[in-house]
Amino acid sequence: MPRPASVGETRRRLPKEFIEILDSTFSQPLAETILRGMGSRRLTTLRVNSLKFSAADLMGFFREHAVKHRRVPWYPDAFVLAELRERDAECWAPYAEGRIYLQSLSSMIPALVLGPLPGESILDLAAAPGSKTTQMAAMMQNRGLIVANDIDPVRGERLAYNLRLQGCTMVEVRIGRGEKLGDAETDRFDRVLVDTPCSGEGRFIVHEPATSRSWSRKTVAECVRLQKKLLASGTRALKPGGIVVYSTCTLNRDENEGVVQWGLENLPLAVEKISVPIPGSYEGFARGRHPAVRGAIRILPDAEREGFFVCRMRKTGTVPAAARGE
C-alpha cells in the first residue's frame, strides 16, 4: 500500500497547468486540502442494491467474514471498507450476484440530489457503466421508467450487463448522441440526470499517474462544449416544472459554475437548494458569476470521496430553439 504523498510531492507530480488553475480557483487552505486528498489512497466504498439485498443482510455478511467497515451517515445503503481493496470485494458472492455495487461515495450524490420516485420517468443522459442508473432503479423500487443513454456501443454493453446483474428491469438502454436526444424526446421526462463526461480532475490520484495523464487545457475546453450541449438536450427532454441535475467529477470552474451559468442565461432553468446533507461539501463559487450558482455544491477529494460538483435545477419554461450549446 503506497504511503500518502505530501502536498509538495503531489504538486510536483500533477500537471503544472492543472496546479496553476487549482491555485487560482481555491484559497490556499482549500487547495492544500485537495492536494492532500489526491495524495491519499482512495478507500473502497460500496452501495447495497436494495432490489436484492439489505443493509442488515450486508452487515451480517460482514460479521460472518470479519470485514471491517463503517456506514455512511448521510446514506444508509453506503459503506466504507477500512482495509480491503475493490479486488477483494470482487471475490465475494454478493458482488458476483449483483447484491452490492462498488461505487464512489461522491458518485452516489447526484442520484440522491435528483431524488427519483417510484412511477416516474427518468432520463440518464450519459449513463454507462450504470452506477447511477442502477442506484436510481433501486431508489424507484423498479417502478416507472429509466431511459439510460450512452454514445459508445461497447460502454452500452457494459451498462446493459450491469443492469441485468443488478436486476433493474425498468431500464431502457439506448445508444446515441446525448446532445441529440432532447430533440426526439421533448418534454417527456419527470427528471433528468446530466452527469457529463469531464476532465476528471476530482479523480486524480498521485500514485496512479494514468488518472491525470490525459488532462490538458484543451481537454477542459472540449468538455465544456459538450457539457453545454448535453445540458441543453437534457433540459429539452425534461417536462416543464421537472428537475434536472448537472454533475461532474472535476474541479475547475469552466466545467462547473461556468456551464451552470451558461444554462441559467440560455435555458429556462432555476437553481434549487440541495437538501441532501453532505458533510464536507462547499457551495458553488458565485464570484463573477450568477449568484444562484451558490446553490450548487462541491465535494473535495479525500481518502473516501472523489472530487465532484452537483447542481439541481428546475425547468421553468420552453427551451429556445437556438439554445443548443453550439
C-alpha positions as CSV (number, residue, x, y, z in Angstrom):
1,M,0.0,0.0,0.0
2,P,1.6,3.3,-1.0
3,R,2.2,5.9,1.6
4,P,0.3,9.2,1.4
5,A,2.1,11.8,-0.7
6,S,3.0,15.1,0.8
7,V,1.4,18.3,-0.6
8,G,4.7,19.3,-2.1
9,E,5.2,15.9,-3.8
10,T,1.6,16.0,-5.2
11,R,2.2,19.5,-6.6
12,R,5.4,18.2,-8.4
13,R,3.8,15.1,-9.8
14,L,0.5,16.5,-11.2
15,P,0.3,18.6,-14.4
16,K,1.8,22.0,-14.0
17,E,-1.1,23.8,-15.7
18,F,-3.6,22.0,-13.5
19,I,-1.8,23.2,-10.4
20,E,-1.9,26.7,-11.7
21,I,-5.6,26.6,-12.2
22,L,-6.2,25.0,-8.8
23,D,-4.2,27.7,-7.1
24,S,-6.1,30.5,-8.9
25,T,-9.5,28.9,-8.2
26,F,-9.2,27.9,-4.5
27,S,-7.8,29.5,-1.4
28,Q,-4.5,28.1,-0.2
29,P,-6.1,26.0,2.6
30,L,-8.6,24.5,0.2
31,A,-6.0,23.9,-2.5
32,E,-3.9,22.1,0.0
33,T,-6.9,20.0,1.2
34,I,-7.5,19.0,-2.4
35,L,-3.9,18.1,-2.9
36,R,-3.8,16.0,0.3
37,G,-6.9,14.2,-1.0
38,M,-5.1,13.5,-4.3
39,G,-2.1,12.2,-2.4
40,S,-4.1,9.7,-0.4
41,R,-5.1,6.1,-1.2
42,R,-8.8,6.0,-2.0
43,L,-10.7,3.7,0.3
44,T,-13.1,1.1,-1.1
45,T,-16.7,2.2,-0.9
46,L,-19.9,0.4,-2.0
47,R,-23.7,0.5,-2.1
48,V,-26.2,-2.1,-1.2
49,N,-28.5,-3.0,-4.1
50,S,-31.9,-2.8,-2.3
51,L,-33.6,-4.7,-5.1
52,K,-31.8,-7.8,-4.0
53,F,-30.3,-7.2,-0.6
54,S,-30.5,-5.0,2.5
55,A,-28.1,-3.1,4.7
56,A,-28.9,-5.5,7.5
57,D,-28.1,-8.5,5.3
58,L,-24.8,-7.0,4.3
59,M,-23.8,-6.2,7.8
60,G,-24.5,-9.9,8.7
61,F,-22.2,-10.9,5.8
62,F,-19.5,-8.5,7.2
63,R,-19.8,-10.0,10.7
64,E,-19.5,-13.5,9.3
65,H,-16.4,-12.7,7.3
66,A,-14.8,-10.3,9.8
67,V,-14.9,-7.4,7.4
68,K,-14.1,-4.1,9.0
69,H,-16.5,-1.4,7.8
70,R,-18.4,1.7,8.6
71,R,-21.8,3.0,7.4
72,V,-22.1,6.4,5.8
73,P,-24.3,8.7,7.9
74,W,-25.9,10.5,5.1
75,Y,-26.7,7.4,3.0
76,P,-27.7,4.3,4.9
77,D,-27.2,2.0,1.9
78,A,-23.5,3.1,1.6
79,F,-20.5,1.6,3.3
80,V,-16.7,2.3,3.6
81,L,-14.3,-0.7,3.9
82,A,-11.4,0.1,6.2
83,E,-8.9,-2.4,4.9
84,L,-10.0,-4.1,1.7
85,R,-9.4,-3.1,-1.9
86,E,-12.0,-3.4,-4.7
87,R,-10.4,-6.6,-6.0
88,D,-11.1,-8.2,-2.6
89,A,-14.8,-7.3,-2.7
90,E,-15.0,-8.5,-6.3
91,C,-14.3,-12.1,-4.9
92,W,-17.5,-12.0,-2.7
93,A,-20.7,-13.8,-3.7
94,P,-22.8,-10.6,-3.0
95,Y,-20.7,-8.8,-5.7
96,A,-20.9,-11.7,-8.2
97,E,-24.7,-11.9,-7.7
98,G,-25.4,-8.1,-8.0
99,R,-26.4,-7.6,-4.4
100,I,-23.8,-4.8,-3.9
101,Y,-22.3,-2.3,-6.3
102,L,-18.8,-0.9,-5.9
103,Q,-19.2,2.9,-6.3
104,S,-17.5,6.1,-5.1
105,L,-19.4,7.9,-2.4
106,S,-19.3,11.1,-4.4
107,S,-20.8,9.3,-7.4
108,M,-23.9,8.4,-5.3
109,I,-24.7,12.0,-4.6
110,P,-26.2,13.1,-8.0
111,A,-28.9,10.5,-7.9
112,L,-29.7,11.3,-4.2
113,V,-30.0,15.0,-5.2
114,L,-32.2,14.2,-8.2
115,G,-34.5,12.2,-6.0
116,P,-36.3,9.9,-8.5
117,L,-39.6,8.5,-7.2
118,P,-41.3,5.2,-8.0
119,G,-43.5,5.5,-11.1
120,E,-41.7,8.5,-12.6
121,S,-40.0,8.7,-16.0
122,I,-36.2,9.4,-15.7
123,L,-33.5,10.1,-18.3
124,D,-29.9,9.3,-17.6
125,L,-28.3,11.1,-20.5
126,A,-24.7,9.7,-20.2
127,A,-25.3,6.5,-18.3
128,A,-22.5,3.9,-18.8
129,P,-21.3,2.0,-16.9
130,G,-24.5,2.3,-14.9
131,S,-23.5,3.3,-11.3
132,K,-26.2,6.0,-11.1
133,T,-28.7,4.2,-13.3
134,T,-28.7,1.1,-11.0
135,Q,-28.8,3.3,-8.0
136,M,-31.9,5.2,-9.3
137,A,-33.6,1.9,-10.2
138,A,-33.2,0.7,-6.6
139,M,-34.5,4.1,-5.3
140,M,-37.5,3.7,-7.6
141,Q,-38.1,0.1,-6.5
142,N,-38.1,-0.9,-10.2
143,R,-41.3,1.0,-10.8
144,G,-41.5,3.6,-13.6
145,L,-39.1,4.1,-16.4
146,I,-35.4,5.0,-16.8
147,V,-34.0,5.7,-20.3
148,A,-30.3,5.1,-19.9
149,N,-28.4,6.6,-22.9
150,D,-24.7,6.3,-23.9
151,I,-22.9,7.2,-27.1
152,D,-20.5,4.3,-27.1
153,P,-21.7,0.8,-28.0
154,V,-19.1,-1.0,-26.0
155,R,-19.8,1.0,-22.9
156,G,-23.5,0.4,-23.7
157,E,-22.9,-3.3,-23.5
158,R,-21.3,-2.9,-20.1
159,L,-24.3,-0.8,-19.0
160,A,-26.7,-3.5,-20.1
161,Y,-24.7,-6.2,-18.3
162,N,-24.7,-4.2,-15.0
163,L,-28.4,-3.6,-15.3
164,R,-29.1,-7.3,-15.7
165,L,-26.8,-8.3,-12.9
166,Q,-28.4,-5.7,-10.5
167,G,-32.0,-6.8,-11.5
168,C,-33.0,-3.5,-12.9
169,T,-36.0,-4.4,-15.1
170,M,-37.4,-1.0,-15.7
171,V,-34.5,0.5,-17.7
172,E,-34.4,1.0,-21.4
173,V,-30.9,1.2,-22.8
174,R,-30.2,3.5,-25.8
175,I,-27.1,4.1,-27.8
176,G,-26.7,7.5,-29.4
177,R,-25.6,11.1,-29.0
178,G,-27.0,12.5,-25.9
179,E,-26.9,16.0,-27.3
180,K,-29.5,15.0,-29.9
181,L,-31.8,13.0,-27.6
182,G,-33.7,16.1,-26.4
183,D,-35.0,16.8,-29.9
184,A,-36.5,13.3,-30.1
185,E,-37.9,13.3,-26.5
186,T,-39.0,16.9,-25.9
187,D,-40.9,17.5,-22.7
188,R,-41.1,13.8,-21.9
189,F,-39.3,13.1,-18.6
190,D,-40.1,14.0,-15.0
191,R,-36.4,14.2,-14.0
192,V,-33.1,14.2,-16.0
193,L,-29.6,13.4,-14.8
194,V,-26.9,15.1,-16.8
195,D,-23.8,13.5,-15.3
196,T,-21.4,14.6,-18.1
197,P,-18.1,13.4,-19.4
198,C,-15.5,15.7,-18.0
199,S,-11.8,16.3,-17.5
200,G,-11.8,14.1,-14.4
201,E,-9.8,16.3,-12.0
202,G,-11.7,15.1,-9.0
203,R,-10.4,11.5,-9.7
204,F,-6.7,12.4,-9.8
205,I,-4.6,10.1,-7.5
206,V,-1.0,10.9,-7.5
207,H,0.0,7.3,-7.0
208,E,-1.9,6.4,-10.2
209,P,-0.4,8.6,-13.0
210,A,-3.0,7.3,-15.5
211,T,-5.7,9.3,-13.7
212,S,-4.1,12.6,-14.7
213,R,-2.1,11.7,-17.8
214,S,-4.7,12.8,-20.4
215,W,-5.6,16.1,-18.7
216,S,-4.9,19.4,-20.6
217,R,-6.5,22.8,-21.0
218,K,-7.6,21.6,-24.5
219,T,-9.5,18.7,-22.9
220,V,-11.2,21.1,-20.5
221,A,-12.4,23.3,-23.4
222,E,-13.6,20.3,-25.4
223,C,-15.5,19.1,-22.3
224,V,-17.2,22.5,-21.8
225,R,-18.5,22.5,-25.4
226,L,-20.0,19.0,-25.0
227,Q,-21.4,19.7,-21.5
228,K,-23.4,22.7,-22.7
229,K,-24.9,20.7,-25.5
230,L,-25.8,17.9,-23.1
231,L,-27.4,20.3,-20.5
232,A,-29.4,21.9,-23.3
233,S,-30.6,18.5,-24.6
234,G,-31.4,17.2,-21.1
235,T,-33.4,20.4,-20.4
236,R,-35.3,20.0,-23.7
237,A,-36.2,16.4,-22.8
238,L,-37.5,17.5,-19.4
239,K,-41.1,18.3,-18.7
240,P,-41.8,21.9,-17.7
241,G,-41.6,22.0,-13.9
242,G,-39.3,18.9,-13.9
243,I,-35.9,18.6,-12.2
244,V,-32.5,18.3,-13.9
245,V,-29.3,17.6,-12.0
246,Y,-26.0,18.6,-13.6
247,S,-22.9,16.9,-12.2
248,T,-19.2,16.3,-13.0
249,C,-16.3,14.6,-11.3
250,T,-14.0,17.6,-12.0
251,L,-12.9,20.7,-10.1
252,N,-12.4,23.7,-12.4
253,R,-14.9,26.5,-12.7
254,D,-15.3,26.3,-16.5
255,E,-16.9,22.8,-16.5
256,N,-18.9,23.5,-13.3
257,E,-20.1,27.0,-12.5
258,G,-19.4,28.2,-16.0
259,V,-21.7,25.6,-17.6
260,V,-24.4,26.3,-14.9
261,Q,-24.2,30.0,-15.6
262,W,-24.5,29.4,-19.3
263,G,-27.6,27.3,-18.6
264,L,-29.2,30.0,-16.4
265,E,-28.5,32.6,-19.1
266,N,-29.7,30.5,-22.1
267,L,-32.2,27.9,-20.8
268,P,-35.4,28.1,-18.7
269,L,-33.7,26.9,-15.5
270,A,-33.7,27.9,-11.9
271,V,-31.2,26.6,-9.4
272,E,-32.8,24.9,-6.3
273,K,-31.1,24.4,-2.9
274,I,-29.8,20.9,-2.4
275,S,-31.4,19.5,0.7
276,V,-29.3,16.3,1.0
277,P,-26.9,16.8,3.9
278,I,-23.4,16.1,2.6
279,P,-20.7,16.7,5.3
280,G,-17.7,18.5,3.9
281,S,-19.4,20.0,0.9
282,Y,-18.9,23.6,-0.2
283,E,-21.3,25.9,-2.0
284,G,-20.6,26.8,-5.7
285,F,-18.3,29.8,-6.5
286,A,-20.5,32.8,-7.3
287,R,-17.7,35.4,-7.6
288,G,-18.1,37.0,-11.1
289,R,-21.0,34.6,-11.9
290,H,-24.8,34.3,-11.4
291,P,-25.5,34.4,-7.7
292,A,-27.7,31.4,-7.9
293,V,-24.6,29.3,-8.6
294,R,-24.2,29.3,-4.8
295,G,-27.0,26.7,-4.7
296,A,-24.6,24.1,-6.3
297,I,-22.2,22.0,-4.1
298,R,-18.6,20.9,-4.5
299,I,-17.2,17.8,-2.9
300,L,-13.4,18.0,-2.4
301,P,-11.4,14.8,-2.9
302,D,-10.2,12.9,0.2
303,A,-9.5,9.3,1.2
304,E,-13.2,8.3,0.9
305,R,-14.5,10.5,-1.9
306,E,-13.7,11.8,-5.4
307,G,-14.0,15.5,-6.2
308,F,-17.5,16.3,-7.5
309,F,-19.8,19.1,-8.5
310,V,-23.6,18.8,-8.3
311,C,-26.3,21.3,-9.2
312,R,-30.1,20.8,-9.0
313,M,-32.3,22.9,-11.3
314,R,-35.9,23.2,-12.2
315,K,-37.2,23.8,-15.7
316,T,-39.4,26.9,-15.8
317,G,-40.5,27.1,-19.4
318,T,-39.8,26.2,-23.0
319,V,-36.3,25.8,-24.3
320,P,-35.5,28.3,-27.1
321,A,-34.7,26.7,-30.4
322,A,-31.3,28.4,-30.6
323,A,-30.2,27.2,-27.1
324,R,-28.1,24.1,-28.1
325,G,-24.7,24.9,-26.6
326,E,-23.1,25.3,-30.0
